[in-house]
């Protein structure tokens, strides 16, 4: 089993593993997609567990995904990540 140094490394590795699944459905996950562990812009009381800022609203022309640090179940993290990657594919 691979041990990752931090949550971001785990998330980025997950993105790499998910890319072929998206590609099989003819959807391209951008290579420059950034993924971090962090709270949504709507705050901690919003109960948002993920957020994707499109490249149009970023200063470095990249999609930025945030996955809430309150999530502890890896399956729910992956579920949320897949949802946010769909936004990155479209934006
Ligand atoms: Zn959404």
PDB file of the backbone (N, CA, C, O) and the ligand in Angstrom, with CONECT records:
HET     ZN  A 101       1
ATOM      1  N   UNK A   1       0.847  -1.189   0.000  1.00  0.00           N
ATOM      2  CA  UNK A   1       0.000   0.000   0.000  1.00  0.00           C
ATOM      3  C   UNK A   1       0.885   1.242   0.000  1.00  0.00           C
ATOM      4  O   UNK A   1       1.848   1.336   0.760  1.00  0.00           O
ATOM      5  N   UNK A   2       0.547   2.174  -0.849  1.00  0.00           N
ATOM      6  CA  UNK A   2       1.309   3.418  -0.930  1.00  0.00           C
ATOM      7  C   UNK A   2       0.953   4.335   0.231  1.00  0.00           C
ATOM      8  O   UNK A   2      -0.220   4.520   0.555  1.00  0.00           O
ATOM      9  N   UNK A   3       1.961   4.898   0.841  1.00  0.00           N
ATOM     10  CA  UNK A   3       1.756   5.885   1.902  1.00  0.00           C
ATOM     11  C   UNK A   3       2.051   7.257   1.312  1.00  0.00           C
ATOM     12  O   UNK A   3       3.118   7.482   0.740  1.00  0.00           O
ATOM     13  N   UNK A   4       1.100   8.165   1.455  1.00  0.00           N
ATOM     14  CA  UNK A   4       1.258   9.515   0.911  1.00  0.00           C
ATOM     15  C   UNK A   4       1.642  10.475   2.031  1.00  0.00           C
ATOM     16  O   UNK A   4       1.169  10.341   3.159  1.00  0.00           O
ATOM     17  N   UNK A   5       2.504  11.447   1.714  1.00  0.00           N
ATOM     18  CA  UNK A   5       2.999  12.340   2.756  1.00  0.00           C
ATOM     19  C   UNK A   5       1.938  13.293   3.309  1.00  0.00           C
ATOM     20  O   UNK A   5       2.067  13.783   4.431  1.00  0.00           O
ATOM     21  N   UNK A   6       0.897  13.553   2.529  1.00  0.00           N
ATOM     22  CA  UNK A   6      -0.157  14.467   2.998  1.00  0.00           C
ATOM     23  C   UNK A   6      -1.427  14.250   2.177  1.00  0.00           C
ATOM     24  O   UNK A   6      -1.440  13.473   1.222  1.00  0.00           O
ATOM     25  N   UNK A   7      -2.486  14.945   2.564  1.00  0.00           N
ATOM     26  CA  UNK A   7      -3.789  14.749   1.915  1.00  0.00           C
ATOM     27  C   UNK A   7      -3.780  15.184   0.456  1.00  0.00           C
ATOM     28  O   UNK A   7      -4.420  14.559  -0.390  1.00  0.00           O
ATOM     29  N   UNK A   8      -3.050  16.262   0.163  1.00  0.00           N
ATOM     30  CA  UNK A   8      -2.999  16.749  -1.213  1.00  0.00           C
ATOM     31  C   UNK A   8      -2.347  15.717  -2.136  1.00  0.00           C
ATOM     32  O   UNK A   8      -2.794  15.513  -3.265  1.00  0.00           O
ATOM     33  N   UNK A   9      -1.292  15.072  -1.646  1.00  0.00           N
ATOM     34  CA  UNK A   9      -0.625  14.038  -2.452  1.00  0.00           C
ATOM     35  C   UNK A   9      -1.587  12.885  -2.724  1.00  0.00           C
ATOM     36  O   UNK A   9      -1.610  12.330  -3.823  1.00  0.00           O
ATOM     37  N   UNK A  10      -2.375  12.531  -1.718  1.00  0.00           N
ATOM     38  CA  UNK A  10      -3.371  11.463  -1.873  1.00  0.00           C
ATOM     39  C   UNK A  10      -4.415  11.871  -2.919  1.00  0.00           C
ATOM     40  O   UNK A  10      -4.771  11.081  -3.794  1.00  0.00           O
ATOM     41  N   UNK A  11      -4.897  13.107  -2.816  1.00  0.00           N
ATOM     42  CA  UNK A  11      -5.916  13.597  -3.750  1.00  0.00           C
ATOM     43  C   UNK A  11      -5.366  13.645  -5.175  1.00  0.00           C
ATOM     44  O   UNK A  11      -6.051  13.246  -6.116  1.00  0.00           O
ATOM     45  N   UNK A  12      -4.136  14.130  -5.340  1.00  0.00           N
ATOM     46  CA  UNK A  12      -3.550  14.216  -6.687  1.00  0.00           C
ATOM     47  C   UNK A  12      -3.332  12.824  -7.267  1.00  0.00           C
ATOM     48  O   UNK A  12      -3.512  12.622  -8.468  1.00  0.00           O
ATOM     49  N   UNK A  13      -2.949  11.866  -6.436  1.00  0.00           N
ATOM     50  CA  UNK A  13      -2.805  10.489  -6.912  1.00  0.00           C
ATOM     51  C   UNK A  13      -4.164   9.935  -7.332  1.00  0.00           C
ATOM     52  O   UNK A  13      -4.266   9.207  -8.319  1.00  0.00           O
ATOM     53  N   UNK A  14      -5.204  10.284  -6.580  1.00  0.00           N
ATOM     54  CA  UNK A  14      -6.553   9.842  -6.931  1.00  0.00           C
ATOM     55  C   UNK A  14      -6.976  10.425  -8.278  1.00  0.00           C
ATOM     56  O   UNK A  14      -7.588   9.733  -9.092  1.00  0.00           O
ATOM     57  N   UNK A  15      -6.651  11.696  -8.512  1.00  0.00           N
ATOM     58  CA  UNK A  15      -6.994  12.323  -9.797  1.00  0.00           C
ATOM     59  C   UNK A  15      -6.347  11.545 -10.937  1.00  0.00           C
ATOM     60  O   UNK A  15      -6.983  11.289 -11.959  1.00  0.00           O
ATOM     61  N   UNK A  16      -5.072  11.168 -10.759  1.00  0.00           N
ATOM     62  CA  UNK A  16      -4.372  10.423 -11.812  1.00  0.00           C
ATOM     63  C   UNK A  16      -5.042   9.070 -12.069  1.00  0.00           C
ATOM     64  O   UNK A  16      -5.119   8.619 -13.211  1.00  0.00           O
ATOM     65  N   UNK A  17      -5.526   8.429 -11.005  1.00  0.00           N
ATOM     66  CA  UNK A  17      -6.197   7.135 -11.160  1.00  0.00           C
ATOM     67  C   UNK A  17      -7.584   7.284 -11.778  1.00  0.00           C
ATOM     68  O   UNK A  17      -8.081   6.368 -12.433  1.00  0.00           O
ATOM     69  N   UNK A  18      -8.209   8.450 -11.565  1.00  0.00           N
ATOM     70  CA  UNK A  18      -9.555   8.691 -12.109  1.00  0.00           C
ATOM     71  C   UNK A  18      -9.517   9.128 -13.575  1.00  0.00           C
ATOM     72  O   UNK A  18     -10.489   8.926 -14.302  1.00  0.00           O
ATOM     73  N   UNK A  19      -8.417   9.717 -14.010  1.00  0.00           N
ATOM     74  CA  UNK A  19      -8.338  10.236 -15.390  1.00  0.00           C
ATOM     75  C   UNK A  19      -8.716   9.203 -16.454  1.00  0.00           C
ATOM     76  O   UNK A  19      -9.480   9.523 -17.365  1.00  0.00           O
ATOM     77  N   UNK A  20      -8.194   7.957 -16.362  1.00  0.00           N
ATOM     78  CA  UNK A  20      -8.568   6.969 -17.388  1.00  0.00           C
ATOM     79  C   UNK A  20     -10.064   6.639 -17.386  1.00  0.00           C
ATOM     80  O   UNK A  20     -10.633   6.318 -18.429  1.00  0.00           O
ATOM     81  N   UNK A  21     -10.690   6.717 -16.225  1.00  0.00           N
ATOM     82  CA  UNK A  21     -12.124   6.425 -16.143  1.00  0.00           C
ATOM     83  C   UNK A  21     -12.907   7.527 -16.866  1.00  0.00           C
ATOM     84  O   UNK A  21     -13.860   7.245 -17.592  1.00  0.00           O
ATOM     85  N   UNK A  22     -12.499   8.779 -16.660  1.00  0.00           N
ATOM     86  CA  UNK A  22     -13.121   9.883 -17.392  1.00  0.00           C
ATOM     87  C   UNK A  22     -12.830   9.750 -18.889  1.00  0.00           C
ATOM     88  O   UNK A  22     -13.712   9.958 -19.722  1.00  0.00           O
ATOM     89  N   UNK A  23     -11.573   9.398 -19.223  1.00  0.00           N
ATOM     90  CA  UNK A  23     -11.173   9.298 -20.633  1.00  0.00           C
ATOM     91  C   UNK A  23     -11.977   8.224 -21.358  1.00  0.00           C
ATOM     92  O   UNK A  23     -12.276   8.361 -22.545  1.00  0.00           O
ATOM     93  N   UNK A  24     -12.326   7.155 -20.643  1.00  0.00           N
ATOM     94  CA  UNK A  24     -13.114   6.079 -21.253  1.00  0.00           C
ATOM     95  C   UNK A  24     -14.483   6.572 -21.694  1.00  0.00           C
ATOM     96  O   UNK A  24     -15.121   5.988 -22.570  1.00  0.00           O
ATOM     97  N   UNK A  25     -14.921   7.663 -21.068  1.00  0.00           N
ATOM     98  CA  UNK A  25     -16.206   8.268 -21.436  1.00  0.00           C
ATOM     99  C   UNK A  25     -16.007   9.520 -22.291  1.00  0.00           C
ATOM    100  O   UNK A  25     -16.927  10.317 -22.474  1.00  0.00           O
ATOM    101  N   UNK A  26     -14.772   9.677 -22.817  1.00  0.00           N
ATOM    102  CA  UNK A  26     -14.421  10.789 -23.719  1.00  0.00           C
ATOM    103  C   UNK A  26     -14.419  12.154 -23.017  1.00  0.00           C
ATOM    104  O   UNK A  26     -14.703  13.180 -23.635  1.00  0.00           O
ATOM    105  N   UNK A  27     -14.095  12.149 -21.724  1.00  0.00           N
ATOM    106  CA  UNK A  27     -13.976  13.406 -20.981  1.00  0.00           C
ATOM    107  C   UNK A  27     -12.536  13.563 -20.533  1.00  0.00           C
ATOM    108  O   UNK A  27     -11.954  12.645 -19.956  1.00  0.00           O
ATOM    109  N   UNK A  28     -11.968  14.721 -20.796  1.00  0.00           N
ATOM    110  CA  UNK A  28     -10.570  14.981 -20.474  1.00  0.00           C
ATOM    111  C   UNK A  28     -10.465  15.795 -19.189  1.00  0.00           C
ATOM    112  O   UNK A  28     -10.917  16.938 -19.128  1.00  0.00           O
ATOM    113  N   UNK A  29      -9.868  15.202 -18.174  1.00  0.00           N
ATOM    114  CA  UNK A  29      -9.569  15.938 -16.939  1.00  0.00           C
ATOM    115  C   UNK A  29      -8.326  16.779 -17.218  1.00  0.00           C
ATOM    116  O   UNK A  29      -7.296  16.231 -17.609  1.00  0.00           O
ATOM    117  N   UNK A  30      -8.397  18.092 -17.029  1.00  0.00           N
ATOM    118  CA  UNK A  30      -7.239  18.936 -17.331  1.00  0.00           C
ATOM    119  C   UNK A  30      -6.006  18.529 -16.522  1.00  0.00           C
ATOM    120  O   UNK A  30      -6.108  18.259 -15.325  1.00  0.00           O
ATOM    121  N   UNK A  31      -4.846  18.485 -17.175  1.00  0.00           N
ATOM    122  CA  UNK A  31      -3.606  18.107 -16.500  1.00  0.00           C
ATOM    123  C   UNK A  31      -3.195  19.111 -15.435  1.00  0.00           C
ATOM    124  O   UNK A  31      -2.496  18.767 -14.482  1.00  0.00           O
ATOM    125  N   UNK A  32      -3.632  20.349 -15.600  1.00  0.00           N
ATOM    126  CA  UNK A  32      -3.190  21.382 -14.655  1.00  0.00           C
ATOM    127  C   UNK A  32      -4.195  21.613 -13.525  1.00  0.00           C
ATOM    128  O   UNK A  32      -4.122  22.617 -12.816  1.00  0.00           O
ATOM    129  N   UNK A  33      -5.129  20.681 -13.363  1.00  0.00           N
ATOM    130  CA  UNK A  33      -6.130  20.803 -12.309  1.00  0.00           C
ATOM    131  C   UNK A  33      -5.461  20.721 -10.927  1.00  0.00           C
ATOM    132  O   UNK A  33      -4.712  19.783 -10.657  1.00  0.00           O
ATOM    133  N   UNK A  34      -5.727  21.681 -10.072  1.00  0.00           N
ATOM    134  CA  UNK A  34      -5.141  21.686  -8.734  1.00  0.00           C
ATOM    135  C   UNK A  34      -6.182  21.200  -7.725  1.00  0.00           C
ATOM    136  O   UNK A  34      -7.352  21.574  -7.795  1.00  0.00           O
ATOM    137  N   UNK A  35      -5.747  20.382  -6.808  1.00  0.00           N
ATOM    138  CA  UNK A  35      -6.648  19.832  -5.792  1.00  0.00           C
ATOM    139  C   UNK A  35      -6.035  20.052  -4.410  1.00  0.00           C
ATOM    140  O   UNK A  35      -4.874  19.716  -4.173  1.00  0.00           O
ATOM    141  N   UNK A  36      -6.818  20.613  -3.516  1.00  0.00           N
ATOM    142  CA  UNK A  36      -6.354  20.863  -2.152  1.00  0.00           C
ATOM    143  C   UNK A  36      -7.426  20.431  -1.166  1.00  0.00           C
ATOM    144  O   UNK A  36      -8.591  20.238  -1.515  1.00  0.00           O
ATOM    145  N   UNK A  37      -6.997  20.288   0.055  1.00  0.00           N
ATOM    146  CA  UNK A  37      -7.919  20.047   1.137  1.00  0.00           C
ATOM    147  C   UNK A  37      -8.236  21.415   1.749  1.00  0.00           C
ATOM    148  O   UNK A  37      -7.331  22.114   2.205  1.00  0.00           O
ATOM    149  N   UNK A  38      -9.504  21.795   1.761  1.00  0.00           N
ATOM    150  CA  UNK A  38      -9.840  23.102   2.299  1.00  0.00           C
ATOM    151  C   UNK A  38     -11.337  23.312   2.318  1.00  0.00           C
ATOM    152  O   UNK A  38     -12.096  22.573   1.691  1.00  0.00           O
ATOM    153  N   UNK A  39     -11.745  24.330   3.047  1.00  0.00           N
ATOM    154  CA  UNK A  39     -13.172  24.637   3.172  1.00  0.00           C
ATOM    155  C   UNK A  39     -13.668  25.422   1.963  1.00  0.00           C
ATOM    156  O   UNK A  39     -12.914  26.165   1.335  1.00  0.00           O
ATOM    157  N   UNK A  40     -14.932  25.246   1.654  1.00  0.00           N
ATOM    158  CA  UNK A  40     -15.550  25.975   0.549  1.00  0.00           C
ATOM    159  C   UNK A  40     -15.624  27.463   0.886  1.00  0.00           C
ATOM    160  O   UNK A  40     -15.583  27.850   2.054  1.00  0.00           O
ATOM    161  N   UNK A  41     -15.731  28.280  -0.138  1.00  0.00           N
ATOM    162  CA  UNK A  41     -15.772  29.731   0.053  1.00  0.00           C
ATOM    163  C   UNK A  41     -17.013  30.166   0.820  1.00  0.00           C
ATOM    164  O   UNK A  41     -17.076  31.284   1.330  1.00  0.00           O
ATOM    165  N   UNK A  42     -17.998  29.280   0.899  1.00  0.00           N
ATOM    166  CA  UNK A  42     -19.238  29.609   1.600  1.00  0.00           C
ATOM    167  C   UNK A  42     -19.132  29.357   3.103  1.00  0.00           C
ATOM    168  O   UNK A  42     -20.108  29.543   3.830  1.00  0.00           O
ATOM    169  N   UNK A  43     -17.960  28.938   3.574  1.00  0.00           N
ATOM    170  CA  UNK A  43     -17.734  28.804   4.999  1.00  0.00           C
ATOM    171  C   UNK A  43     -18.005  27.420   5.545  1.00  0.00           C
ATOM    172  O   UNK A  43     -18.521  26.542   4.852  1.00  0.00           O
ATOM    173  N   UNK A  44     -17.644  27.248   6.798  1.00  0.00           N
ATOM    174  CA  UNK A  44     -17.747  25.922   7.413  1.00  0.00           C
ATOM    175  C   UNK A  44     -19.178  25.541   7.767  1.00  0.00           C
ATOM    176  O   UNK A  44     -19.481  24.358   7.928  1.00  0.00           O
ATOM    177  N   UNK A  45     -20.059  26.524   7.890  1.00  0.00           N
ATOM    178  CA  UNK A  45     -21.452  26.209   8.246  1.00  0.00           C
ATOM    179  C   UNK A  45     -22.319  25.919   7.025  1.00  0.00           C
ATOM    180  O   UNK A  45     -23.497  25.592   7.169  1.00  0.00           O
ATOM    181  N   UNK A  46     -21.755  26.034   5.830  1.00  0.00           N
ATOM    182  CA  UNK A  46     -22.541  25.835   4.606  1.00  0.00           C
ATOM    183  C   UNK A  46     -22.788  24.352   4.327  1.00  0.00           C
ATOM    184  O   UNK A  46     -23.678  24.002   3.551  1.00  0.00           O
ATOM    185  N   UNK A  47     -22.004  23.492   4.956  1.00  0.00           N
ATOM    186  CA  UNK A  47     -22.071  22.053   4.734  1.00  0.00           C
ATOM    187  C   UNK A  47     -21.660  21.661   3.322  1.00  0.00           C
ATOM    188  O   UNK A  47     -21.921  20.535   2.899  1.00  0.00           O
ATOM    189  N   UNK A  48     -21.022  22.567   2.581  1.00  0.00           N
ATOM    190  CA  UNK A  48     -20.458  22.182   1.286  1.00  0.00           C
ATOM    191  C   UNK A  48     -19.218  21.328   1.548  1.00  0.00           C
ATOM    192  O   UNK A  48     -18.345  21.704   2.329  1.00  0.00           O
ATOM    193  N   UNK A  49     -19.156  20.179   0.887  1.00  0.00           N
ATOM    194  CA  UNK A  49     -18.033  19.271   1.136  1.00  0.00           C
ATOM    195  C   UNK A  49     -17.012  19.294   0.016  1.00  0.00           C
ATOM    196  O   UNK A  49     -15.989  18.614   0.085  1.00  0.00           O
ATOM    197  N   UNK A  50     -17.292  20.079  -1.019  1.00  0.00           N
ATOM    198  CA  UNK A  50     -16.343  20.230  -2.106  1.00  0.00           C
ATOM    199  C   UNK A  50     -16.683  21.447  -2.922  1.00  0.00           C
ATOM    200  O   UNK A  50     -17.810  21.941  -2.896  1.00  0.00           O
ATOM    201  N   UNK A  51     -15.692  21.929  -3.651  1.00  0.00           N
ATOM    202  CA  UNK A  51     -15.920  23.109  -4.482  1.00  0.00           C
ATOM    203  C   UNK A  51     -14.889  23.102  -5.602  1.00  0.00           C
ATOM    204  O   UNK A  51     -13.736  22.723  -5.398  1.00  0.00           O
ATOM    205  N   UNK A  52     -15.315  23.522  -6.776  1.00  0.00           N
ATOM    206  CA  UNK A  52     -14.390  23.652  -7.902  1.00  0.00           C
ATOM    207  C   UNK A  52     -14.475  25.069  -8.432  1.00  0.00           C
ATOM    208  O   UNK A  52     -15.523  25.511  -8.902  1.00  0.00           O
ATOM    209  N   UNK A  53     -13.363  25.771  -8.349  1.00  0.00           N
ATOM    210  CA  UNK A  53     -13.277  27.100  -8.958  1.00  0.00           C
ATOM    211  C   UNK A  53     -12.788  26.909 -10.389  1.00  0.00           C
ATOM    212  O   UNK A  53     -11.763  26.272 -10.631  1.00  0.00           O
ATOM    213  N   UNK A  54     -13.526  27.462 -11.311  1.00  0.00           N
ATOM    214  CA  UNK A  54     -13.151  27.283 -12.717  1.00  0.00           C
ATOM    215  C   UNK A  54     -11.921  28.113 -13.055  1.00  0.00           C
ATOM    216  O   UNK A  54     -11.583  29.061 -12.346  1.00  0.00           O
ATOM    217  N   UNK A  55     -11.263  27.748 -14.137  1.00  0.00           N
ATOM    218  CA  UNK A  55     -10.080  28.497 -14.568  1.00  0.00           C
ATOM    219  C   UNK A  55     -10.432  29.936 -14.905  1.00  0.00           C
ATOM    220  O   UNK A  55      -9.570  30.814 -14.865  1.00  0.00           O
ATOM    221  N   UNK A  56     -11.684  30.180 -15.236  1.00  0.00           N
ATOM    222  CA  UNK A  56     -12.096  31.556 -15.566  1.00  0.00           C
ATOM    223  C   UNK A  56     -12.063  32.468 -14.338  1.00  0.00           C
ATOM    224  O   UNK A  56     -11.892  33.680 -14.471  1.00  0.00           O
ATOM    225  N   UNK A  57     -12.224  31.898 -13.156  1.00  0.00           N
ATOM    226  CA  UNK A  57     -12.226  32.718 -11.943  1.00  0.00           C
ATOM    227  C   UNK A  57     -10.904  32.624 -11.184  1.00  0.00           C
ATOM    228  O   UNK A  57     -10.802  33.096 -10.052  1.00  0.00           O
ATOM    229  N   UNK A  58      -9.897  32.018 -11.800  1.00  0.00           N
ATOM    230  CA  UNK A  58      -8.604  31.928 -11.129  1.00  0.00           C
ATOM    231  C   UNK A  58      -7.626  32.926 -11.739  1.00  0.00           C
ATOM    232  O   UNK A  58      -7.817  33.394 -12.861  1.00  0.00           O
ATOM    233  N   UNK A  59      -6.590  33.240 -10.991  1.00  0.00           N
ATOM    234  CA  UNK A  59      -5.584  34.167 -11.503  1.00  0.00           C
ATOM    235  C   UNK A  59      -4.481  33.446 -12.261  1.00  0.00           C
ATOM    236  O   UNK A  59      -3.672  34.085 -12.934  1.00  0.00           O
ATOM    237  N   UNK A  60      -4.439  32.106 -12.159  1.00  0.00           N
ATOM    238  CA  UNK A  60      -3.381  31.376 -12.862  1.00  0.00           C
ATOM    239  C   UNK A  60      -3.942  30.457 -13.947  1.00  0.00           C
ATOM    240  O   UNK A  60      -3.261  29.546 -14.419  1.00  0.00           O
ATOM    241  N   UNK A  61      -5.202  30.712 -14.336  1.00  0.00           N
ATOM    242  CA  UNK A  61      -5.832  29.969 -15.433  1.00  0.00           C
ATOM    243  C   UNK A  61      -5.871  28.454 -15.173  1.00  0.00           C
ATOM    244  O   UNK A  61      -5.677  27.647 -16.082  1.00  0.00           O
ATOM    245  N   UNK A  62      -6.124  28.100 -13.925  1.00  0.00           N
ATOM    246  CA  UNK A  62      -6.238  26.687 -13.587  1.00  0.00           C
ATOM    247  C   UNK A  62      -7.515  26.451 -12.797  1.00  0.00           C
ATOM    248  O   UNK A  62      -7.990  27.332 -12.081  1.00  0.00           O
ATOM    249  N   UNK A  63      -8.062  25.257 -12.937  1.00  0.00           N
ATOM    250  CA  UNK A  63      -9.162  24.847 -12.066  1.00  0.00           C
ATOM    251  C   UNK A  63      -8.590  24.562 -10.689  1.00  0.00           C
ATOM    252  O   UNK A  63      -7.523  23.961 -10.564  1.00  0.00           O
ATOM    253  N   UNK A  64      -9.293  24.987  -9.668  1.00  0.00           N
ATOM    254  CA  UNK A  64      -8.851  24.710  -8.299  1.00  0.00           C
ATOM    255  C   UNK A  64      -9.987  24.022  -7.560  1.00  0.00           C
ATOM    256  O   UNK A  64     -11.064  24.589  -7.378  1.00  0.00           O
ATOM    257  N   UNK A  65      -9.729  22.795  -7.139  1.00  0.00           N
ATOM    258  CA  UNK A  65     -10.729  22.013  -6.403  1.00  0.00           C
ATOM    259  C   UNK A  65     -10.351  21.990  -4.931  1.00  0.00           C
ATOM    260  O   UNK A  65      -9.189  21.807  -4.567  1.00  0.00           O
ATOM    261  N   UNK A  66     -11.370  22.183  -4.091  1.00  0.00           N
ATOM    262  CA  UNK A  66     -11.180  22.061  -2.642  1.00  0.00           C
ATOM    263  C   UNK A  66     -12.074  20.936  -2.136  1.00  0.00           C
ATOM    264  O   UNK A  66     -13.264  20.888  -2.446  1.00  0.00           O
ATOM    265  N   UNK A  67     -11.499  20.049  -1.368  1.00  0.00           N
ATOM    266  CA  UNK A  67     -12.244  18.970  -0.725  1.00  0.00           C
ATOM    267  C   UNK A  67     -12.221  19.250   0.776  1.00  0.00           C
ATOM    268  O   UNK A  67     -11.159  19.472   1.359  1.00  0.00           O
ATOM    269  N   UNK A  68     -13.384  19.238   1.387  1.00  0.00           N
ATOM    270  CA  UNK A  68     -13.494  19.602   2.800  1.00  0.00           C
ATOM    271  C   UNK A  68     -12.678  18.677   3.707  1.00  0.00           C
ATOM    272  O   UNK A  68     -12.738  17.455   3.570  1.00  0.00           O
ATOM    273  N   UNK A  69     -11.920  19.264   4.628  1.00  0.00           N
ATOM    274  CA  UNK A  69     -11.151  18.440   5.566  1.00  0.00           C
ATOM    275  C   UNK A  69     -12.024  17.725   6.598  1.00  0.00           C
ATOM    276  O   UNK A  69     -11.519  16.894   7.353  1.00  0.00           O
ATOM    277  N   UNK A  70     -13.316  18.030   6.645  1.00  0.00           N
ATOM    278  CA  UNK A  70     -14.184  17.329   7.607  1.00  0.00           C
ATOM    279  C   UNK A  70     -14.526  15.920   7.130  1.00  0.00           C
ATOM    280  O   UNK A  70     -14.990  15.092   7.914  1.00  0.00           O
ATOM    281  N   UNK A  71     -14.295  15.648   5.841  1.00  0.00           N
ATOM    282  CA  UNK A  71     -14.588  14.307   5.327  1.00  0.00           C
ATOM    283  C   UNK A  71     -13.527  13.332   5.824  1.00  0.00           C
ATOM    284  O   UNK A  71     -12.329  13.593   5.711  1.00  0.00           O
ATOM    285  N   UNK A  72     -13.969  12.226   6.366  1.00  0.00           N
ATOM    286  CA  UNK A  72     -13.021  11.245   6.869  1.00  0.00           C
ATOM    287  C   UNK A  72     -13.086   9.922   6.129  1.00  0.00           C
ATOM    288  O   UNK A  72     -12.127   9.150   6.134  1.00  0.00           O
ATOM    289  N   UNK A  73     -14.223   9.663   5.491  1.00  0.00           N
ATOM    290  CA  UNK A  73     -14.409   8.400   4.774  1.00  0.00           C
ATOM    291  C   UNK A  73     -13.802   8.531   3.383  1.00  0.00           C
ATOM    292  O   UNK A  73     -14.246   9.374   2.603  1.00  0.00           O
ATOM    293  N   UNK A  74     -12.796   7.718   3.049  1.00  0.00           N
ATOM    294  CA  UNK A  74     -12.139   7.837   1.743  1.00  0.00           C
ATOM    295  C   UNK A  74     -13.095   7.687   0.566  1.00  0.00           C
ATOM    296  O   UNK A  74     -12.892   8.311  -0.476  1.00  0.00           O
ATOM    297  N   UNK A  75     -14.127   6.872   0.715  1.00  0.00           N
ATOM    298  CA  UNK A  75     -15.087   6.701  -0.379  1.00  0.00           C
ATOM    299  C   UNK A  75     -15.868   8.012  -0.595  1.00  0.00           C
ATOM    300  O   UNK A  75     -16.123   8.407  -1.732  1.00  0.00           O
ATOM    301  N   UNK A  76     -16.237   8.669   0.495  1.00  0.00           N
ATOM    302  CA  UNK A  76     -16.950   9.949   0.351  1.00  0.00           C
ATOM    303  C   UNK A  76     -16.011  11.019  -0.228  1.00  0.00           C
ATOM    304  O   UNK A  76     -16.450  11.881  -0.989  1.00  0.00           O
ATOM    305  N   UNK A  77     -14.730  10.965   0.129  1.00  0.00           N
ATOM    306  CA  UNK A  77     -13.763  11.903  -0.454  1.00  0.00           C
ATOM    307  C   UNK A  77     -13.688  11.679  -1.962  1.00  0.00           C
ATOM    308  O   UNK A  77     -13.729  12.631  -2.741  1.00  0.00           O
ATOM    309  N   UNK A  78     -13.578  10.403  -2.371  1.00  0.00           N
ATOM    310  CA  UNK A  78     -13.497  10.103  -3.802  1.00  0.00           C
ATOM    311  C   UNK A  78     -14.783  10.500  -4.518  1.00  0.00           C
ATOM    312  O   UNK A  78     -14.737  11.032  -5.627  1.00  0.00           O
ATOM    313  N   UNK A  79     -15.923  10.248  -3.895  1.00  0.00           N
ATOM    314  CA  UNK A  79     -17.210  10.631  -4.464  1.00  0.00           C
ATOM    315  C   UNK A  79     -17.244  12.146  -4.706  1.00  0.00           C
ATOM    316  O   UNK A  79     -17.655  12.608  -5.770  1.00  0.00           O
ATOM    317  N   UNK A  80     -16.810  12.893  -3.713  1.00  0.00           N
ATOM    318  CA  UNK A  80     -16.796  14.354  -3.823  1.00  0.00           C
ATOM    319  C   UNK A  80     -15.788  14.799  -4.878  1.00  0.00           C
ATOM    320  O   UNK A  80     -16.059  15.713  -5.657  1.00  0.00           O
ATOM    321  N   UNK A  81     -14.639  14.159  -4.900  1.00  0.00           N
ATOM    322  CA  UNK A  81     -13.612  14.508  -5.887  1.00  0.00           C
ATOM    323  C   UNK A  81     -14.117  14.277  -7.309  1.00  0.00           C
ATOM    324  O   UNK A  81     -13.915  15.117  -8.186  1.00  0.00           O
ATOM    325  N   UNK A  82     -14.769  13.145  -7.536  1.00  0.00           N
ATOM    326  CA  UNK A  82     -15.312  12.865  -8.872  1.00  0.00           C
ATOM    327  C   UNK A  82     -16.312  13.953  -9.265  1.00  0.00           C
ATOM    328  O   UNK A  82     -16.293  14.440 -10.395  1.00  0.00           O
ATOM    329  N   UNK A  83     -17.186  14.333  -8.326  1.00  0.00           N
ATOM    330  CA  UNK A  83     -18.170  15.384  -8.602  1.00  0.00           C
ATOM    331  C   UNK A  83     -17.473  16.681  -9.009  1.00  0.00           C
ATOM    332  O   UNK A  83     -17.869  17.326  -9.980  1.00  0.00           O
ATOM    333  N   UNK A  84     -16.433  17.060  -8.261  1.00  0.00           N
ATOM    334  CA  UNK A  84     -15.742  18.314  -8.566  1.00  0.00           C
ATOM    335  C   UNK A  84     -14.943  18.207  -9.869  1.00  0.00           C
ATOM    336  O   UNK A  84     -14.800  19.198 -10.586  1.00  0.00           O
ATOM    337  N   UNK A  85     -14.427  17.028 -10.178  1.00  0.00           N
ATOM    338  CA  UNK A  85     -13.712  16.851 -11.438  1.00  0.00           C
ATOM    339  C   UNK A  85     -14.640  17.017 -12.635  1.00  0.00           C
ATOM    340  O   UNK A  85     -14.215  17.467 -13.699  1.00  0.00           O
ATOM    341  N   UNK A  86     -15.899  16.657 -12.458  1.00  0.00           N
ATOM    342  CA  UNK A  86     -16.880  16.885 -13.541  1.00  0.00           C
ATOM    343  C   UNK A  86     -16.960  18.384 -13.837  1.00  0.00           C
ATOM    344  O   UNK A  86     -17.038  18.788 -14.997  1.00  0.00           O
ATOM    345  N   UNK A  87     -16.938  19.204 -12.783  1.00  0.00           N
ATOM    346  CA  UNK A  87     -16.934  20.651 -13.002  1.00  0.00           C
ATOM    347  C   UNK A  87     -15.654  21.087 -13.731  1.00  0.00           C
ATOM    348  O   UNK A  87     -15.692  21.942 -14.616  1.00  0.00           O
ATOM    349  N   UNK A  88     -14.519  20.484 -13.343  1.00  0.00           N
ATOM    350  CA  UNK A  88     -13.249  20.847 -13.973  1.00  0.00           C
ATOM    351  C   UNK A  88     -13.248  20.472 -15.453  1.00  0.00           C
ATOM    352  O   UNK A  88     -12.696  21.202 -16.277  1.00  0.00           O
ATOM    353  N   UNK A  89     -13.861  19.340 -15.795  1.00  0.00           N
ATOM    354  CA  UNK A  89     -13.954  18.928 -17.190  1.00  0.00           C
ATOM    355  C   UNK A  89     -14.750  19.955 -17.991  1.00  0.00           C
ATOM    356  O   UNK A  89     -14.404  20.276 -19.127  1.00  0.00           O
ATOM    357  N   UNK A  90     -15.795  20.452 -17.396  1.00  0.00           N
ATOM    358  CA  UNK A  90     -16.642  21.425 -18.094  1.00  0.00           C
ATOM    359  C   UNK A  90     -16.113  22.839 -18.035  1.00  0.00           C
ATOM    360  O   UNK A  90     -16.577  23.691 -18.793  1.00  0.00           O
ATOM    361  N   UNK A  91     -15.178  23.117 -17.181  1.00  0.00           N
ATOM    362  CA  UNK A  91     -14.750  24.496 -17.018  1.00  0.00           C
ATOM    363  C   UNK A  91     -13.283  24.671 -17.146  1.00  0.00           C
ATOM    364  O   UNK A  91     -12.783  25.790 -17.030  1.00  0.00           O
TER     365      UNK A  91
HETATM  366 ZN    ZN A 101     -21.330  20.639  -8.108  1.00  0.00          ZN
END
